[in-house]
Amino acid sequence: MTDIKISILIPAYNEEKRIPKFLKDLQNFAGNNLESYEIIVINDGSLDKTKETVLKLITDYNQTRLISYDDNMGKGYAVLQGVLNAKGKFILFLDADGSIKPPEILKMYRIFQKFHFEIMVGSRISKSSNITESQPLSRRLLSKIFNLCSNLLFRININDLLCGFKGFSREVAKKIFIDLKAYRWEFDVEILYRARKNGFKVFELPIEWRHEEGSKIKLLDPILIFINLFRLRLSYL
């Protein structure tokens, strides 16, 4: 059996409308451009028909499988389940909304192969990035404040912590995802904080990115996000 080189993880929550086109495009691209890969969709307790939709989409694709559970546990928990089940030497995750197009996966993997970075973080802020449609102003402000607070509290020195496109060597992923304390927005901060503490090399990758409608942020979410961020920092004192 051929060793799997790339594991592509897709956490999904209530994505029955956006995931069909994205997953079809991804499966077609991977089949034509990647060798020895797997795609793992993690249904994080969706209340819509995400599970049924994905099952129909992957019927004819042996390299794609679904992990599903009933309760919504958070994106961090979903990615963790993917990491625990991933077989690839390089593990990456990206959002199910299609904001990252499949060719970016190949770009990230080729840079990983060439330079052996242990962690790669997609950056929408880099001068070399190509943002074809920006987020609404409110989301951009929230992201900037979140990045500022996170970098002050955790001293991570990463410009775009919330970009939903990150990749890891298998060994690093298995190490920094074990025993996570944060399963929701803050999990990106936690895994990168652990990476810095362990001395792993982190590379910020300029990307092509497009905002896709369908935000799941609720009115009180920003307040809860920052409360949980401070709680996370206290838990590491």
ZIWONOR-V530167 format. One record per pair of residues at least 12 apart in sequence whose C-alpha atoms are under 10 Angstrom apart, sorted by the first residue. I is the first residue (numbers start at 1). J is the second residue. Records with the same first field share a line. If there is no record, write none. Layout:
# ZIWONOR-V530167
I: J / J
This chain:
# ZIWONOR-V530167
2: 35 / 36 / 37
3: 36 / 37 / 87 / 88 / 89
4: 35 / 36 / 37 / 38 / 86 / 87 / 88 / 89 / 90
5: 34 / 35 / 36 / 37 / 38 / 87 / 88 / 89 / 90 / 91 / 109 / 170
6: 34 / 35 / 36 / 37 / 38 / 39 / 86 / 87 / 88 / 89 / 90 / 91 / 92 / 105 / 106 / 109 / 167 / 169 / 170
7: 36 / 37 / 38 / 39 / 40 / 63 / 64 / 82 / 83 / 85 / 86 / 87 / 88 / 89 / 90 / 91 / 92 / 93 / 167 / 168 / 170
8: 26 / 30 / 37 / 38 / 39 / 40 / 41 / 64 / 82 / 83 / 86 / 88 / 90 / 91 / 92 / 93 / 94 / 105 / 167
9: 38 / 39 / 40 / 41 / 42 / 64 / 65 / 66 / 78 / 79 / 80 / 81 / 82 / 83 / 85 / 86 / 91 / 92 / 93 / 94 / 95 / 96 / 165 / 166 / 167
10: 23 / 39 / 40 / 41 / 42 / 43 / 66 / 75 / 78 / 79 / 82 / 92 / 93 / 94 / 95 / 96 / 97 / 164 / 165
11: 40 / 41 / 42 / 43 / 44 / 67 / 74 / 75 / 76 / 77 / 78 / 79 / 80 / 81 / 82 / 93 / 94 / 95 / 96 / 164
12: 41 / 42 / 43 / 44 / 45 / 46 / 50 / 51 / 54 / 68 / 74 / 75 / 78 / 79 / 94 / 95 / 96 / 97
13: 42 / 43 / 44 / 45 / 46 / 47 / 48 / 49 / 50 / 51 / 72 / 73 / 74 / 75 / 78 / 95 / 96 / 216
14: 43 / 44 / 45 / 46 / 47 / 48 / 49 / 50 / 51 / 72 / 96 / 214 / 216
15: 43 / 46 / 47 / 48 / 49 / 50 / 51 / 53 / 54 / 96 / 97 / 214
16: 46 / 47 / 48 / 49 / 50 / 51 / 52 / 53 / 54 / 96
17: 48 / 49 / 50 / 53 / 97 / 214
18: 50 / 96 / 97 / 98 / 212 / 213 / 214
19: 50 / 53 / 54 / 57 / 95 / 96 / 97 / 98
20: 50 / 53 / 54 / 56 / 57 / 96 / 97 / 98
21: 57 / 96 / 97 / 98
22: 95 / 96 / 97 / 98 / 99 / 100 / 101 / 102
23: 39 / 41 / 54 / 57 / 58 / 64 / 96 / 97 / 98 / 102
24: 54 / 57 / 58
25: 98 / 101 / 102
26: 39 / 98 / 101 / 102 / 103 / 105
27: 39 / 57 / 58 / 61 / 63 / 64 / 102
28: 61 / 102
29: 101 / 102 / 103 / 105 / 106
30: 63 / 102 / 103 / 105 / 106
31: 61 / 63
33: 102 / 103 / 106
34: 105 / 106 / 109
36: 63 / 88
37: 63 / 64 / 87 / 88 / 89 / 90 / 91
38: 61 / 62 / 63 / 64 / 65 / 86 / 87 / 88 / 91
39: 58 / 61 / 62 / 63 / 64 / 65 / 66 / 82 / 86 / 88 / 92 / 93
40: 63 / 64 / 65 / 66 / 67 / 79 / 81 / 82 / 83 / 85 / 86 / 93
41: 54 / 55 / 58 / 64 / 65 / 66 / 67 / 68 / 78 / 79 / 82 / 93 / 96
42: 54 / 65 / 66 / 67 / 68 / 69 / 75 / 77 / 78 / 79 / 80 / 81 / 82 / 96
43: 66 / 67 / 68 / 69 / 70 / 71 / 72 / 75 / 78
44: 67 / 68 / 69 / 70 / 71 / 72 / 73 / 74 / 75 / 76 / 77 / 78 / 79 / 81
45: 68 / 69 / 70 / 71 / 72 / 73 / 74 / 78
46: 68 / 69 / 70 / 71 / 72
47: 70 / 71 / 72
50: 68
51: 66 / 67 / 68 / 69
54: 66
66: 82
67: 81 / 82 / 85
68: 81
73: 183 / 184
74: 182 / 183 / 184 / 185 / 187
75: 95 / 164 / 182 / 183 / 184 / 185 / 186 / 187 / 188
76: 177 / 180 / 181 / 182 / 183 / 184 / 185 / 186 / 187 / 188 / 190 / 191
77: 177 / 180 / 181 / 182 / 183 / 184 / 187
78: 183 / 184
79: 92 / 93 / 94 / 177 / 183 / 187
80: 173 / 174 / 176 / 177 / 178 / 179 / 180 / 183 / 187
81: 177
83: 168 / 170 / 173 / 174 / 177 / 178
84: 173 / 174 / 177 / 178
86: 170 / 173 / 174
87: 170
88: 169 / 170
89: 168 / 169 / 170 / 171 / 173
90: 109 / 112 / 113 / 118 / 119 / 167 / 168 / 169 / 170 / 171 / 172 / 173
91: 109 / 119 / 166 / 167 / 168 / 169 / 170 / 171 / 172 / 173 / 174
92: 105 / 108 / 109 / 119 / 120 / 121 / 164 / 165 / 166 / 167 / 168 / 169 / 170 / 173
93: 105 / 164 / 165 / 166 / 167 / 168
94: 122 / 163 / 164 / 165 / 166 / 167
95: 163 / 164 / 165 / 166
96: 164
97: 210 / 211 / 212 / 213 / 214 / 215
98: 209 / 210 / 211 / 212
99: 131 / 132 / 133 / 164 / 165 / 208 / 209 / 210 / 211 / 212 / 213
100: 122 / 163 / 164 / 165 / 207 / 208 / 209 / 210 / 211 / 212
101: 207 / 208 / 209 / 210
103: 208
104: 122 / 165 / 205 / 206 / 207 / 208 / 209
105: 165 / 166 / 167 / 207
107: 205 / 207
108: 120 / 121 / 122 / 165 / 166 / 167 / 205 / 206 / 207
109: 167 / 168
111: 203 / 205
112: 167 / 168 / 169 / 203
115: 203
116: 168 / 169 / 201
117: 167 / 168 / 169 / 200 / 201 / 202 / 203
118: 167 / 168 / 169 / 170 / 171 / 172 / 173 / 195 / 199 / 200 / 201 / 202 / 203
119: 166 / 167 / 168 / 169 / 170 / 172 / 173 / 192 / 195 / 200 / 201 / 202 / 203 / 204
120: 165 / 166 / 167 / 168 / 169 / 201 / 202 / 203 / 204 / 205
121: 158 / 159 / 160 / 161 / 162 / 163 / 164 / 165 / 166 / 167 / 168 / 192 / 202 / 203 / 204 / 205 / 206 / 207
122: 159 / 160 / 161 / 162 / 163 / 164 / 165 / 166 / 167 / 203 / 204 / 205 / 206 / 207 / 208 / 209
123: 158 / 159 / 160 / 161 / 162 / 163 / 164 / 165 / 166 / 203 / 204 / 205 / 206 / 207 / 208 / 209
124: 159 / 160 / 161 / 162 / 163 / 204 / 205 / 206 / 207 / 208 / 209 / 210
125: 159 / 160 / 163 / 204 / 205 / 206 / 207
126: 159 / 160 / 204 / 205 / 206 / 207
127: 206 / 207
128: 205 / 206 / 207 / 208
129: 205 / 206 / 207 / 208 / 209
130: 206 / 207 / 208 / 209 / 210
131: 206 / 207 / 208 / 209 / 210 / 211
132: 208 / 209 / 210 / 211
133: 208 / 209 / 210 / 211 / 212
134: 209 / 210 / 211 / 212
135: 210 / 211 / 212 / 213
136: 211 / 213
139: 215 / 217
142: 222
143: 160 / 161 / 162 / 163 / 222
144: 159 / 160 / 161 / 162
145: 226
146: 160 / 161 / 162 / 185 / 186 / 189 / 222 / 225 / 226 / 229
147: 159 / 160 / 161 / 162 / 189
148: 160 / 161
149: 226 / 229 / 230
150: 186 / 189 / 190 / 193 / 226 / 229 / 230 / 233
151: 189 / 193
153: 229 / 230 / 232 / 233 / 234
154: 189 / 190 / 192 / 193 / 194 / 196 / 229 / 230 / 232 / 233 / 236
155: 193 / 196
156: 189 / 190 / 192 / 193 / 194 / 195 / 196 / 197 / 202
157: 192 / 193 / 196 / 202
158: 189 / 192 / 193 / 202 / 203 / 204
159: 204
160: 204
161: 185 / 186 / 187 / 188 / 189 / 192 / 204
162: 185 / 186 / 187 / 188 / 189
163: 188 / 209
164: 188
165: 205 / 207
166: 188 / 203 / 204 / 205
167: 202 / 203
168: 202
172: 195 / 198 / 200
173: 191 / 195
175: 191 / 194 / 195 / 198
176: 190 / 191 / 192 / 193 / 194 / 195 / 198
177: 190 / 191 / 192 / 194 / 195
178: 191
180: 194
181: 231 / 232 / 235 / 236
182: 228 / 229 / 231 / 232
184: 225 / 228
185: 221 / 222 / 224 / 225 / 226 / 228 / 229
186: 225 / 226 / 228 / 229 / 230 / 231 / 232
187: 229 / 232
189: 229 / 232 / 233
190: 229 / 232 / 233 / 236
193: 233 / 236
